[in-house]
Amino acid sequence: MMVKTGCFAVVMGLLVTATTVMADAKSGEKQLKEAHQYKQQALNIGGYVQARWEGTLAGDEFPNAFRIRRAYLGASGNVGKCFSYKVLLTMPGPSVELYDAYVDVKPFKPLIIRVGQFQTPIGMEKLRSSSVILFPERTFSSGCHDFPLMDRDLGVMLAGKVKSIGAQVGIFNGEGRNVKVDINEAKDITARLTVKPIDYMHIGGAYQMGKRSTLDTLGEPTNDWKFNRWGAEFALNPWDLWFATEIMGGRDDTISLITYYAEAGWMFSVPLDWIHGVQPAVRYEAIDPNTDTAGDTRSIITAGINLHFLPKHQAKLALCYRMITEERTEVDNDQIIAQLQLKFP
């Protein structure tokens, strides 16, 4: 009986030892896998180039040219479990300019703390990459032409998402990208709230406020004036359909301004091996840069087609016509654009 008990104890000891070894081995494999995963994600290189031809219908003349519209190169990755980073460079001309340079700290889910230079959280189209928007040119609501809107700035932002609700709030210098000095003590505050009631529907709104300074001949601030921006956004993306509309307004001291757009595009397949999809699209946009002044509104109707050679906008050719209308004094300035994009990875 003692022999049987001893044998049973030996067998149980071996089983416990084997189980412990197997558990340690699995734990070791998991740690190696996680370490390899973080190592693989420590540096990701990406970017895209947009080369185009564009012409302007200027009465009897037709000025046209080839040019590089956008060229971006960036690096991003994870450092451990709680930190990530992104650096994005753009080459708009002979010089290289820093666009993004920030660190994300993720102390716990769902909170993200972002510090550095990055996009201020306002504007649906403004926050989307130029590589995925419907047309080669952005609308007024992204801060183009007569609707000043800060693209990127230096600051800190808190962001999080719980189920279908997302929120972002940030504090910024208010001087724009790559400006090392804040000329006034005030800071811009920007907040954004989004919700997805269903998978293919997006609803959101944002508000921004702050102060701007007028500089004298010596570059010293002489007068501070308040400004604000607000926006409301809506998008549908069922199947291969994209529909979006956005309205943005604001006030610069005593001047009120407003802009809005609506756009739609439909991606469908064609029986050609070298084309991933064809996407016809149309958009209407308008701006009133001063609601107290009559006759200064502008509108643009854009119609075109995107030929996607690869999925996920990796390679596409965008062809479009922009019909530009001025309310008070009509100018012959309609545009024709053909733009080829290559994106990696």
C-alpha positions as CSV (number, residue, x, y, z in Angstrom):
1,M,0.0,0.0,0.0
2,M,2.9,2.4,0.8
3,V,4.5,1.5,-2.5
4,K,1.3,2.4,-4.4
5,T,0.9,5.6,-2.5
6,G,4.6,6.5,-3.3
7,C,4.1,5.7,-7.0
8,F,0.9,7.8,-7.1
9,A,2.8,10.7,-5.4
10,V,5.6,10.5,-7.9
11,V,3.2,10.4,-10.9
12,M,1.3,13.4,-9.5
13,G,4.5,15.3,-9.0
14,L,5.6,14.6,-12.6
15,L,2.2,15.7,-13.9
16,V,2.4,19.0,-11.9
17,T,6.0,19.6,-13.1
18,A,5.0,18.9,-16.7
19,T,2.0,21.2,-16.4
20,T,4.1,23.9,-14.9
21,V,6.8,23.5,-17.6
22,M,4.1,23.6,-20.3
23,A,2.5,26.7,-18.8
24,D,5.9,28.4,-18.5
25,A,6.6,27.5,-22.1
26,K,3.3,28.9,-23.3
27,S,3.8,32.0,-21.2
28,G,7.3,32.4,-22.7
29,E,5.9,31.9,-26.2
30,K,3.3,34.6,-25.5
31,Q,5.9,37.0,-24.2
32,L,8.1,36.3,-27.2
33,K,5.1,36.8,-29.5
34,E,4.2,40.1,-27.8
35,A,7.8,41.3,-27.9
36,H,8.0,40.4,-31.6
37,Q,4.7,42.2,-32.2
38,Y,5.9,45.4,-30.5
39,K,9.2,45.1,-32.4
40,Q,7.4,44.7,-35.7
41,Q,5.2,47.8,-34.9
42,A,8.1,49.9,-33.6
43,L,8.6,51.5,-37.0
44,N,6.1,51.7,-39.9
45,I,6.9,53.8,-42.9
46,G,4.2,55.2,-45.1
47,G,3.3,58.0,-47.4
48,Y,1.8,59.0,-50.7
49,V,2.5,61.2,-53.8
50,Q,-0.1,63.1,-55.9
51,A,1.1,64.2,-59.3
52,R,-1.3,66.2,-61.4
53,W,-2.0,68.2,-64.5
54,E,-4.4,71.1,-64.2
55,G,-5.7,73.8,-66.4
56,T,-7.8,76.9,-66.0
57,L,-10.4,78.0,-68.5
58,A,-9.5,81.7,-68.4
59,G,-11.5,83.2,-71.4
60,D,-9.4,82.9,-74.6
61,E,-6.5,81.6,-72.6
62,F,-5.9,78.2,-71.1
63,P,-3.0,78.3,-68.6
64,N,-2.1,74.7,-67.6
65,A,0.8,72.9,-66.0
66,F,2.1,69.7,-64.5
67,R,3.0,69.8,-60.8
68,I,3.3,67.8,-57.6
69,R,0.2,68.6,-55.5
70,R,1.1,66.7,-52.4
71,A,4.0,64.5,-51.2
72,Y,4.1,63.0,-47.7
73,L,6.4,60.7,-46.0
74,G,5.8,59.5,-42.4
75,A,6.8,57.1,-39.7
76,S,4.7,55.7,-36.9
77,G,4.8,52.9,-34.4
78,N,4.4,51.6,-30.8
79,V,6.9,51.8,-28.0
80,G,5.8,49.3,-25.4
81,K,2.1,48.9,-24.6
82,C,1.2,52.4,-23.6
83,F,3.1,54.7,-26.0
84,S,2.9,55.4,-29.7
85,Y,4.2,58.1,-32.0
86,K,3.8,59.6,-35.4
87,V,6.1,61.9,-37.5
88,L,4.8,63.2,-40.9
89,L,6.8,65.3,-43.4
90,T,5.5,67.1,-46.4
91,M,7.4,68.4,-49.4
92,P,5.3,71.2,-50.9
93,G,8.2,72.7,-52.7
94,P,12.0,72.8,-52.5
95,S,11.9,72.6,-48.7
96,V,10.7,69.9,-46.3
97,E,8.1,70.8,-43.7
98,L,7.1,69.1,-40.5
99,Y,3.3,68.3,-40.4
100,D,2.8,65.9,-37.6
101,A,5.1,65.2,-34.6
102,Y,3.3,63.8,-31.6
103,V,3.3,61.1,-28.9
104,D,0.2,59.2,-27.8
105,V,0.0,58.0,-24.2
106,K,-2.5,55.3,-23.4
107,P,-2.7,54.9,-19.6
108,F,-5.9,52.9,-19.7
109,K,-8.7,52.2,-22.1
110,P,-10.3,54.2,-23.7
111,L,-8.3,57.3,-22.8
112,I,-5.6,58.6,-25.2
113,I,-3.4,61.6,-24.3
114,R,-1.8,63.2,-27.4
115,V,1.0,65.7,-27.0
116,G,2.9,67.6,-29.8
117,Q,1.9,69.0,-33.2
118,F,-1.2,67.5,-34.8
119,Q,-4.6,68.2,-36.3
120,T,-7.0,70.2,-34.2
121,P,-10.2,68.1,-33.7
122,I,-12.6,70.1,-35.8
123,G,-14.0,69.4,-39.3
124,M,-14.9,66.0,-40.8
125,E,-13.3,66.5,-44.1
126,K,-10.3,68.4,-42.6
127,L,-9.5,65.4,-40.4
128,R,-9.6,63.0,-43.3
129,S,-6.4,62.3,-45.3
130,S,-6.1,64.0,-48.7
131,S,-5.5,60.5,-50.1
132,V,-9.0,59.3,-49.3
133,I,-11.3,62.3,-50.0
134,L,-13.5,62.2,-53.1
135,F,-11.8,64.9,-55.1
136,P,-8.3,66.2,-55.6
137,E,-9.1,69.5,-53.9
138,R,-10.6,70.0,-50.5
139,T,-13.7,72.2,-49.8
140,F,-13.8,75.6,-48.0
141,S,-14.6,73.8,-44.8
142,S,-11.1,72.4,-44.5
143,G,-9.7,75.9,-44.2
144,C,-9.2,76.7,-47.8
145,H,-9.4,80.2,-49.4
146,D,-11.9,82.5,-47.6
147,F,-12.6,80.3,-44.5
148,P,-9.6,80.4,-42.2
149,L,-9.3,77.3,-40.1
150,M,-6.3,76.1,-38.1
151,D,-5.1,72.8,-39.7
152,R,-2.4,71.7,-37.3
153,D,-1.2,73.3,-34.0
154,L,1.0,72.6,-31.0
155,G,-0.9,71.4,-27.9
156,V,-2.3,68.6,-25.9
157,M,-5.5,66.6,-26.4
158,L,-7.6,64.0,-24.6
159,A,-9.5,61.5,-26.7
160,G,-11.6,58.5,-26.1
161,K,-14.3,56.3,-27.5
162,V,-16.9,54.3,-25.7
163,K,-18.9,52.0,-27.9
164,S,-20.3,54.3,-30.6
165,I,-19.5,57.6,-29.0
166,G,-16.2,59.4,-29.4
167,A,-15.0,62.6,-27.8
168,Q,-11.9,64.8,-28.2
169,V,-10.9,68.0,-26.4
170,G,-7.7,69.9,-26.7
171,I,-5.8,73.0,-25.8
172,F,-3.5,74.6,-28.4
173,N,-1.2,77.6,-28.8
174,G,-3.3,79.0,-31.6
175,E,-0.4,80.0,-33.8
176,G,-0.4,77.1,-36.3
177,R,2.2,74.4,-37.2
178,N,5.9,74.9,-36.7
179,V,5.5,78.2,-34.9
180,K,7.7,78.0,-31.8
181,V,6.4,81.2,-30.0
182,D,2.9,81.9,-28.7
183,I,2.5,85.6,-29.2
184,N,-0.3,85.9,-26.6
185,E,-1.1,84.2,-23.4
186,A,-4.5,82.9,-24.5
187,K,-4.9,79.3,-25.8
188,D,-7.3,77.9,-28.3
189,I,-9.8,75.3,-26.9
190,T,-11.3,72.8,-29.3
191,A,-13.9,70.0,-28.6
192,R,-15.5,67.4,-30.8
193,L,-18.2,64.8,-30.3
194,T,-19.1,62.0,-32.7
195,V,-21.6,59.2,-32.6
196,K,-22.3,56.2,-34.9
197,P,-26.0,55.2,-34.3
198,I,-25.5,52.4,-36.9
199,D,-22.4,51.0,-38.6
200,Y,-22.6,53.0,-41.7
201,M,-23.8,56.3,-40.3
202,H,-21.7,59.1,-38.7
203,I,-22.9,62.2,-36.9
204,G,-20.7,64.8,-35.3
205,G,-20.2,68.3,-34.1
206,A,-17.3,70.5,-33.0
207,Y,-16.5,73.9,-31.4
208,Q,-13.4,76.0,-31.3
209,M,-12.7,79.3,-29.6
210,G,-9.7,81.4,-28.8
211,K,-7.9,84.8,-29.3
212,R,-5.8,86.2,-32.1
213,S,-3.5,89.2,-32.0
214,T,-2.8,92.0,-34.4
215,L,1.0,92.7,-34.7
216,D,2.6,96.1,-35.1
217,T,5.5,96.9,-37.4
218,L,7.9,95.5,-34.8
219,G,6.1,92.2,-34.5
220,E,4.6,93.0,-31.1
221,P,1.0,92.2,-30.3
222,T,-1.1,95.4,-30.1
223,N,-4.7,94.1,-30.1
224,D,-6.4,90.9,-29.1
225,W,-9.6,89.8,-30.7
226,K,-11.8,86.8,-30.1
227,F,-12.7,84.2,-32.7
228,N,-14.7,81.0,-32.8
229,R,-15.5,78.1,-35.2
230,W,-18.3,75.6,-35.1
231,G,-19.3,72.7,-37.3
232,A,-21.9,70.0,-37.8
233,E,-21.3,66.9,-39.9
234,F,-23.1,63.9,-41.2
235,A,-22.0,60.9,-43.4
236,L,-23.5,57.7,-44.7
237,N,-21.3,54.9,-46.1
238,P,-23.5,51.8,-46.8
239,W,-22.2,49.3,-49.3
240,D,-19.9,51.2,-51.7
241,L,-21.8,54.5,-51.4
242,W,-20.4,57.6,-49.8
243,F,-22.5,60.6,-48.9
244,A,-21.4,63.4,-46.7
245,T,-22.5,66.9,-45.8
246,E,-21.0,69.5,-43.5
247,I,-21.7,73.0,-42.4
248,M,-19.2,75.2,-40.6
249,G,-19.4,78.8,-39.4
250,G,-17.7,81.2,-37.0
251,R,-16.8,84.7,-36.1
252,D,-13.6,86.6,-36.5
253,D,-13.9,89.6,-34.2
254,T,-16.9,91.4,-35.8
255,I,-17.1,89.3,-39.0
256,S,-19.3,86.3,-39.3
257,L,-18.7,83.6,-42.0
258,I,-20.2,80.4,-43.0
259,T,-19.6,77.5,-45.5
260,Y,-21.2,74.2,-46.3
261,Y,-21.0,71.3,-48.8
262,A,-22.7,68.1,-49.8
263,E,-21.0,65.3,-51.8
264,A,-21.7,61.8,-53.0
265,G,-19.8,59.0,-54.7
266,W,-20.5,55.4,-55.7
267,M,-17.8,52.7,-56.2
268,F,-18.6,49.8,-58.5
269,S,-16.7,47.0,-60.1
270,V,-15.9,46.7,-63.8
271,P,-14.9,43.5,-65.6
272,L,-11.3,44.6,-66.1
273,D,-8.4,42.9,-64.2
274,W,-6.4,46.1,-64.0
275,I,-9.1,48.3,-62.4
276,H,-10.3,47.6,-58.9
277,G,-13.2,49.9,-59.1
278,V,-14.7,53.0,-60.8
279,Q,-16.2,55.8,-58.6
280,P,-18.2,58.6,-60.2
281,A,-18.7,61.6,-57.8
282,V,-20.3,65.0,-57.5
283,R,-20.0,67.8,-54.9
284,Y,-21.5,71.2,-54.3
285,E,-19.9,73.7,-51.9
286,A,-20.5,77.4,-51.1
287,I,-19.0,80.0,-48.8
288,D,-20.1,83.4,-47.5
289,P,-16.9,85.0,-46.1
290,N,-18.9,87.9,-44.5
291,T,-22.6,87.4,-43.8
292,D,-23.0,91.2,-43.4
293,T,-21.8,92.0,-46.9
294,A,-23.9,91.3,-49.9
295,G,-22.6,89.8,-53.2
296,D,-19.4,88.1,-51.9
297,T,-20.5,84.5,-51.9
298,R,-18.7,81.8,-54.0
299,S,-19.8,78.4,-55.0
300,I,-18.1,75.4,-56.7
301,I,-19.7,72.4,-58.4
302,T,-17.3,69.6,-58.9
303,A,-18.0,66.5,-61.0
304,G,-15.6,63.7,-61.8
305,I,-14.6,60.1,-61.7
306,N,-12.0,58.1,-59.8
307,L,-10.3,55.1,-61.4
308,H,-9.0,52.8,-58.6
309,F,-6.3,50.5,-59.8
310,L,-5.7,49.0,-56.3
311,P,-7.8,48.8,-53.2
312,K,-7.6,51.2,-50.2
313,H,-6.7,54.2,-52.4
314,Q,-3.2,52.8,-53.0
315,A,-3.2,53.7,-56.7
316,K,-5.9,55.8,-58.4
317,L,-6.5,58.4,-61.1
318,A,-8.8,61.2,-60.3
319,L,-10.4,63.2,-63.2
320,C,-12.7,66.2,-62.4
321,Y,-14.1,69.5,-63.6
322,R,-14.6,72.4,-61.1
323,M,-17.2,75.0,-62.1
324,I,-16.5,78.1,-60.0
325,T,-19.1,80.8,-59.6
326,E,-18.7,84.2,-58.0
327,E,-21.8,86.1,-57.0
328,R,-20.8,89.7,-57.7
329,T,-18.2,89.6,-60.4
330,E,-18.0,86.5,-62.5
331,V,-14.5,85.3,-63.3
332,D,-13.4,82.8,-66.0
333,N,-11.6,80.4,-63.7
334,D,-13.2,76.9,-64.1
335,Q,-10.6,74.1,-63.6
336,I,-9.9,70.8,-65.1
337,I,-7.8,68.4,-63.0
338,A,-6.2,65.0,-63.7
339,Q,-4.3,63.6,-60.7
340,L,-2.5,60.3,-60.2
341,Q,-1.9,59.0,-56.7
342,L,0.4,56.3,-55.4
343,K,0.1,55.4,-51.7
344,F,2.2,53.1,-49.6
345,P,2.1,50.8,-47.7
